[in-house]
Amino acid sequence: DFFFEFLPMVAFSASLFLYMVLLIVMKWCINWDSRMLSATCIDLKGENAGSWGSAAYDGEWIKCDSEICTPWGYDCGLNGYDLGDRCPLNYGGDGDGCQPPNLITTLINIALQPGVVDEPLYGGQAMVQIVLLSIAFASVPILLLAKPYFLSLKSYSPIIHAEEDSSLIQGNDGEEHDEEHGFGEIVIHQAIETI
């Protein structure tokens, strides 16, 4: 039971649900104001010139050669305004790590589009999610088939079902009788438990 039920259940739960909890905590802990400001083009002579040197940005302020720059020195006037180019993190996806992700979309895409992360929180997130999804998929057949297989090997010792009051099934003569089940019934019972 420990190796073929408990460990696969923990692996399945941790690979999907514990990972989502970790993403939620990471999203809370990241300074999104600084990350988004790092990908913002600031016109040094325009209306938002007062934003230059703001304490909201955690990095070093670097001026570029033109009048429109990001805080880390990306020249928006020369190179354009594409968010993926302006973000210094280069995590991939649409925002390149500079915009807060929608975690519901992230959870859905783990299963529906493995390896595709539109709004990453950290570098290498796509590969981590592929590994975690593989662990989840590998644990399902173990959960479904291992226990019925080992019970079928012990077919000489029947499964005893207890009633709600935990008393054994008794016959008319007061003796205890065991109820035997076939392999198909054991698989169906295990599938219900797994779900």
Sequence and secondary structure as in RCSB ss.txt:
>XXXX:A:sequence
DFFFEFLPMVAFSASLFLYMVLLIVMKWCINWDSRMLSATCIDLKGENAGSWGSAAYDGEWIKCDSEICTPWGYD
CGLNGYDLGDRCPLNYGGDGDGCQPPNLITTLINIALQPGVVDEPLYGGQAMVQIVLLSIAFASVPILLLAKPYF
LSLKSYSPIIHAEEDSSLIQGNDGEEHDEEHGFGEIVIHQAIETI
>XXXX:A:secstr
 IIIIIHHHHHHHIIIIIHHHHHHHHHHHS HHHHHHHT  EETTSTTGGGTT TT  S     SSSEE TT  B
HHHH   HHHH SS   TTTTTSS   HHHHHHHHHHSTT  SS SSTTHHHHHHHHHHHHHHHHHHHHHHHHHH
HHHTTTS      TT    B TTS B      HHHHHHHHHHHH 
